[in-house]
């Protein structure tokens, strides 16, 4: 195999695929990128056996073929080379790759392409088509609540459910839940319920970017996302996701409206007075104001008062400020609605005013005072 390609084009493609490569793996081949030539292009592939990514980029193919190359080493070298054409030439006798850029020459050891795990093609699977920006927005608004505790494996992904012309995405880690629904542009007659791993969702957040469409192919245990020059494939999480509808509080008698910008800035300030051991903010709501109070041993105390529109009896309740901030960063309305029942029941945070009441809901468990 021998190709010539602009250095920046190759570096961009390498950076897109190398993020799925595991830093440590029992299989050395998984630290490599597979490069395979097309008619006038080269396809780069990387995998950790659960999540795989392919990226195709135009190049000049002088000799067709395939090779594997260390992802980290290639990325490091390309980042330091001058902006010129790169030539990659595989010597099959010594199994080494000669990388040339002008008068600079580097040789890297390769591994056999036959050792690289195959990535499913999904031929014959009818794709679902959605706008990239729609999916990116849904993932961005929910992915922060995905569980990172592998002991709760069924929660380490995002539930994606399509039914009755509505797409619902739900993430939870047991202490909070984020739910986002979309009806516009969702076709009828589709009934799908899958759990996509968090790593895949974060990769899609990073790579989805344009107004073009993304094609989604789903089988019983795998899913593929194809857009622009990129294709991602993932194994789906097997297991039962909690009944999210049961988590959303149905009865409440306390509703507050807060200015989103003021609320966000105040929560950031309270966060500076907490630590890992004592990470809670008390909300004292009475009349037309809420008092935010932090008391952290060996750190100090903090108190701030904000104006609110409030209906209900006085209440004192505490929350993790990081959980509240994660939600506020995704609220794009002038006001945020805070729905409460009592000091021991979960609170609900959602955009106020223009958006439908059930389009974006966040449930946060309180901290015992």
C-alpha positions as CSV (number, residue, x, y, z in Angstrom):
1,X,0.0,0.0,0.0
2,X,1.2,3.5,-0.9
3,X,-0.8,6.7,-0.7
4,X,-0.2,10.5,-0.8
5,X,-2.4,12.7,1.3
6,X,-2.3,16.3,2.7
7,X,-1.0,16.2,6.3
8,X,-4.0,18.2,7.7
9,X,-6.5,15.9,6.1
10,X,-4.9,12.8,7.5
11,X,-4.5,14.4,11.0
12,X,-8.2,15.4,11.1
13,X,-9.2,11.9,10.1
14,X,-6.9,10.3,12.7
15,X,-8.2,12.6,15.4
16,X,-11.8,11.6,14.6
17,X,-11.2,7.9,15.0
18,X,-8.5,7.6,17.6
19,X,-10.7,8.6,20.5
20,X,-12.3,5.1,20.7
21,X,-8.9,3.4,21.0
22,X,-8.3,2.1,24.5
23,X,-5.2,3.3,26.3
24,X,-4.6,-0.2,27.6
25,X,-5.8,-3.4,25.9
26,X,-4.9,-7.0,26.1
27,X,-5.0,-7.1,22.3
28,X,-2.1,-5.0,20.8
29,X,-4.0,-4.6,17.5
30,X,-6.6,-2.5,19.2
31,X,-4.1,0.3,19.7
32,X,-3.7,0.5,15.9
33,X,-5.7,2.2,13.2
34,X,-6.6,0.1,10.1
35,X,-6.1,2.0,6.9
36,X,-7.7,0.6,3.7
37,X,-7.5,2.2,0.2
38,X,-10.5,2.8,-2.1
39,X,-10.5,4.2,-5.6
40,X,-9.2,7.6,-4.6
41,X,-9.6,7.5,-0.9
42,X,-8.5,5.8,2.3
43,X,-10.7,4.5,5.1
44,X,-9.4,4.8,8.7
45,X,-11.0,2.4,11.2
46,X,-10.5,2.1,15.0
47,X,-12.3,-0.1,17.6
48,X,-12.3,-1.2,21.2
49,X,-14.5,-4.2,20.3
50,X,-17.6,-2.4,21.7
51,X,-17.5,0.9,19.8
52,X,-16.0,1.2,16.3
53,X,-15.5,4.2,14.0
54,X,-14.7,4.6,10.3
55,X,-13.7,7.8,8.5
56,X,-13.1,8.1,4.8
57,X,-10.8,10.8,3.4
58,X,-9.7,11.6,-0.2
59,X,-6.2,10.9,-1.2
60,X,-3.9,9.8,-4.1
61,X,-3.7,6.0,-4.2
62,X,-0.4,4.9,-5.8
63,X,-0.6,1.3,-4.6
64,X,-3.9,-0.2,-3.3
65,X,-3.8,-2.2,-0.1
66,X,-4.2,-2.0,3.7
67,X,-2.0,-1.5,6.7
68,X,-2.3,-0.9,10.5
69,X,-0.5,1.8,12.4
70,X,-0.3,2.9,16.0
71,X,-3.0,5.5,16.5
72,X,-1.2,7.5,19.2
73,X,2.2,7.5,17.5
74,X,0.7,8.5,14.2
75,X,-1.3,11.4,15.7
76,X,1.8,12.6,17.6
77,X,4.0,12.6,14.6
78,X,1.4,14.3,12.3
79,X,0.9,17.1,14.8
80,X,4.6,18.0,14.7
81,X,5.1,17.8,10.9
82,X,5.0,20.8,8.5
83,X,1.9,21.4,6.5
84,X,2.7,19.5,3.4
85,X,1.7,16.2,1.6
86,X,2.4,13.0,3.5
87,X,3.4,9.8,1.8
88,X,2.7,6.4,3.5
89,X,4.4,3.4,2.0
90,X,4.1,-0.1,3.5
91,X,7.1,-2.5,3.1
92,X,5.4,-5.9,3.3
93,X,8.8,-7.7,3.6
94,X,9.8,-5.9,6.9
95,X,6.2,-5.0,7.9
96,X,7.3,-1.4,8.4
97,X,5.7,1.8,7.2
98,X,7.8,4.6,5.8
99,X,6.2,8.0,6.5
100,X,7.7,10.8,4.4
101,X,7.0,14.5,4.6
102,X,9.4,16.6,2.4
103,X,12.9,15.7,3.7
104,X,11.5,14.2,6.8
105,X,11.3,10.4,6.9
106,X,10.0,8.2,9.7
107,X,9.7,4.4,9.9
108,X,7.0,2.8,12.1
109,X,6.3,-0.9,12.8
110,X,3.0,-2.3,11.5
111,X,0.8,-5.3,12.3
112,X,-1.0,-7.5,9.9
113,X,-4.4,-6.0,8.8
114,X,-5.8,-9.5,9.1
115,X,-5.5,-9.2,12.9
116,X,-7.8,-6.2,12.9
117,X,-11.4,-7.2,14.1
118,X,-14.0,-7.0,11.4
119,X,-16.6,-4.2,11.7
120,X,-20.2,-5.1,10.8
121,X,-21.5,-3.7,7.5
122,X,-25.3,-3.7,8.3
123,X,-26.1,-4.6,4.7
124,X,-29.8,-5.0,4.1
125,X,-30.8,-3.1,7.3
126,X,-33.2,-0.3,6.5
127,X,-31.9,3.0,7.9
128,X,-33.8,5.6,9.9
129,X,-32.9,9.1,8.9
130,X,-32.8,12.1,11.2
131,X,-31.1,15.6,11.1
132,X,-27.7,15.6,12.7
133,X,-28.4,18.8,14.7
134,X,-31.6,17.3,16.1
135,X,-29.8,14.2,17.5
136,X,-26.8,16.3,18.7
137,X,-29.2,18.6,20.7
138,X,-31.0,15.6,22.3
139,X,-27.8,13.9,23.3
140,X,-26.3,17.1,24.6
141,X,-29.3,17.7,26.9
142,X,-29.4,14.3,28.4
143,X,-25.9,12.6,28.3
144,X,-24.6,14.3,31.4
145,X,-27.0,12.1,33.5
146,X,-25.7,8.8,32.1
147,X,-24.4,6.5,34.9
148,X,-20.6,5.9,34.9
149,X,-20.8,3.1,37.5
150,X,-20.2,-0.2,35.7
151,X,-21.8,-2.1,38.5
152,X,-25.1,-0.6,37.2
153,X,-24.4,-1.6,33.6
154,X,-28.0,-1.2,32.4
155,X,-27.8,2.5,33.3
156,X,-24.4,3.2,31.6
157,X,-26.1,4.2,28.3
158,X,-28.9,6.4,26.9
159,X,-32.3,4.9,26.4
160,X,-33.6,5.8,22.9
161,X,-37.3,5.0,22.4
162,X,-39.2,5.7,19.2
163,X,-42.9,5.1,19.3
164,X,-46.1,6.8,18.1
165,X,-44.2,9.4,16.1
166,X,-42.2,10.5,19.2
167,X,-38.5,10.1,20.0
168,X,-37.7,9.9,23.7
169,X,-34.1,9.9,25.1
170,X,-33.6,9.2,28.8
171,X,-30.5,9.0,31.0
172,X,-30.2,8.3,34.7
173,X,-27.6,7.4,37.3
174,X,-30.0,6.7,40.1
175,X,-29.7,10.2,41.7
176,X,-31.0,12.2,38.8
177,X,-32.8,11.6,35.5
178,X,-32.8,13.7,32.3
179,X,-35.6,13.1,29.7
180,X,-35.9,14.8,26.3
181,X,-38.7,14.2,23.8
182,X,-39.0,15.2,20.1
183,X,-42.1,14.9,17.9
184,X,-41.3,17.1,14.9
185,X,-39.7,15.1,12.1
186,X,-40.2,11.7,13.8
187,X,-41.9,9.2,11.4
188,X,-44.9,7.2,12.5
189,X,-45.0,3.4,12.4
190,X,-41.6,2.9,14.1
191,X,-41.4,1.0,17.4
192,X,-37.8,0.9,18.8
193,X,-36.4,0.8,22.3
194,X,-32.6,0.4,22.7
195,X,-29.9,1.4,25.2
196,X,-26.9,3.0,23.4
197,X,-23.6,3.0,25.5
198,X,-22.5,6.3,26.9
199,X,-19.2,6.1,25.1
200,X,-21.0,6.0,21.8
201,X,-23.3,8.9,22.8
202,X,-20.3,11.1,23.7
203,X,-18.6,10.2,20.4
204,X,-21.7,11.2,18.5
205,X,-22.0,14.5,20.5
206,X,-18.4,15.2,19.4
207,X,-18.8,14.4,15.8
208,X,-22.3,15.3,14.8
209,X,-22.1,18.9,13.6
210,X,-23.9,19.8,10.4
211,X,-27.4,20.3,9.1
212,X,-27.1,17.1,7.0
213,X,-28.8,13.9,7.9
214,X,-27.6,10.9,9.9
215,X,-28.6,7.4,9.0
216,X,-29.3,5.0,11.9
217,X,-29.3,1.2,11.4
218,X,-30.4,-0.9,14.3
219,X,-30.4,-4.7,14.8
220,X,-31.2,-6.8,17.9
221,X,-27.8,-6.1,19.5
222,X,-25.9,-3.5,17.4
223,X,-26.5,-0.1,16.0
224,X,-24.7,2.0,13.3
225,X,-24.7,5.8,12.8
226,X,-23.6,7.0,9.4
227,X,-23.1,10.7,8.4
228,X,-20.8,12.8,6.2
229,X,-17.7,10.7,5.8
230,X,-18.0,8.9,9.2
231,X,-19.7,5.6,10.3
232,X,-19.9,4.5,14.0
233,X,-20.9,1.0,15.1
234,X,-21.7,0.0,18.6
235,X,-22.9,-3.0,20.6
236,X,-26.2,-2.2,22.4
237,X,-26.5,-2.6,26.2
238,X,-28.6,-5.6,27.1
239,X,-30.8,-5.2,30.2
240,X,-33.9,-3.5,31.4
241,X,-34.0,0.3,31.7
242,X,-36.0,1.7,34.7
243,X,-39.6,2.8,34.0
244,X,-38.8,6.5,33.5
245,X,-42.5,7.5,33.5
246,X,-42.8,6.3,37.1
247,X,-39.8,8.5,38.2
248,X,-41.3,11.8,37.2
249,X,-43.3,13.1,40.2
250,X,-47.0,13.4,39.3
251,X,-48.2,15.3,42.4
252,X,-46.7,18.6,43.6
253,X,-48.0,21.8,45.2
254,X,-44.9,24.1,45.0
255,X,-43.8,25.8,41.8
256,X,-41.1,28.4,41.4
257,X,-39.9,30.4,38.4
258,X,-36.4,31.7,38.4
259,X,-34.4,33.8,35.9
260,X,-32.2,31.2,34.3
261,X,-29.1,33.4,33.9
262,X,-29.3,34.7,37.5
263,X,-29.9,31.1,38.8
264,X,-27.0,29.7,36.9
265,X,-24.5,32.4,38.1
266,X,-25.7,32.0,41.7
267,X,-25.3,28.2,41.6
268,X,-21.8,28.6,40.2
269,X,-20.9,30.8,43.1
270,X,-22.3,28.3,45.7
271,X,-20.3,25.6,44.0
272,X,-17.1,27.4,44.9
273,X,-17.9,26.9,48.6
274,X,-18.4,23.2,48.5
275,X,-16.0,20.3,48.3
276,X,-16.2,16.6,47.4
277,X,-17.2,15.6,50.9
278,X,-19.8,18.3,51.5
279,X,-21.3,19.1,48.2
280,X,-24.8,20.4,48.8
281,X,-26.7,23.7,48.7
282,X,-29.8,24.4,50.8
283,X,-32.7,26.1,49.1
284,X,-34.9,28.1,51.6
285,X,-38.0,29.2,49.6
286,X,-40.5,31.6,51.1
287,X,-42.7,34.2,49.6
288,X,-41.1,35.8,46.6
289,X,-37.5,34.8,47.3
290,X,-35.1,31.9,47.6
291,X,-32.1,31.9,49.8
292,X,-29.2,29.7,48.7
293,X,-27.1,28.6,51.7
294,X,-23.9,26.6,51.9
295,X,-22.1,25.5,55.1
296,X,-18.9,23.6,54.5
297,X,-16.8,22.5,57.4
298,X,-13.2,23.8,57.2
299,X,-14.2,25.9,54.2
300,X,-16.8,28.4,55.4
301,X,-20.3,29.6,54.7
302,X,-22.1,31.3,51.8
303,X,-25.5,32.8,51.4
304,X,-27.3,34.5,48.5
305,X,-30.8,35.6,47.9
306,X,-32.7,35.5,44.6
307,X,-36.1,36.9,43.6
308,X,-38.6,34.3,42.4
309,X,-42.2,33.8,41.4
310,X,-43.5,31.2,43.8
311,X,-46.7,29.4,44.5
312,X,-46.8,27.1,47.6
313,X,-45.9,26.8,51.2
314,X,-42.4,27.6,52.5
315,X,-39.9,24.8,52.1
316,X,-36.3,24.0,52.9
317,X,-34.6,21.5,50.6
318,X,-31.0,20.6,49.6
319,X,-29.5,19.6,46.3
320,X,-26.1,18.7,44.7
321,X,-25.2,22.0,43.0
322,X,-23.4,20.1,40.2
323,X,-26.6,18.3,39.3
324,X,-28.5,21.6,39.2
325,X,-25.8,23.3,37.1
326,X,-25.8,20.4,34.6
327,X,-29.4,21.1,33.9
328,X,-29.2,24.9,33.8
329,X,-26.5,24.7,31.2
330,X,-29.0,23.1,28.8
331,X,-32.0,25.4,29.6
332,X,-32.4,27.9,26.7
333,X,-35.4,29.8,28.0
334,X,-35.3,33.0,30.0
335,X,-36.9,31.3,33.0
336,X,-36.4,27.9,34.7
337,X,-39.3,26.2,36.4
338,X,-38.6,24.4,39.7
339,X,-41.3,22.0,40.8
340,X,-41.2,20.6,44.4
341,X,-43.3,18.5,46.7
342,X,-41.5,18.3,50.1
343,X,-37.9,18.1,51.5
344,X,-37.7,14.4,50.9
345,X,-39.2,14.1,47.4
346,X,-37.3,14.7,44.1
347,X,-37.4,18.1,42.5
348,X,-38.1,18.8,38.8
349,X,-36.2,21.3,36.8
350,X,-37.4,22.2,33.3
351,X,-37.5,25.2,30.9
352,X,-40.4,27.6,31.5
353,X,-42.6,29.5,29.0
354,X,-42.2,28.6,25.3
355,X,-41.2,24.9,25.4
356,X,-43.8,22.2,25.9
357,X,-44.0,21.1,29.6
358,X,-43.0,17.5,28.8
359,X,-40.3,18.1,26.1
360,X,-37.4,18.5,28.5
361,X,-37.6,17.3,32.1
362,X,-34.9,16.8,34.8
363,X,-35.6,15.0,38.0
364,X,-33.1,15.5,40.8
365,X,-33.1,13.7,44.1
366,X,-32.6,15.9,47.2
367,X,-29.9,15.5,49.8
368,X,-31.0,14.8,53.3
369,X,-30.6,17.9,55.5
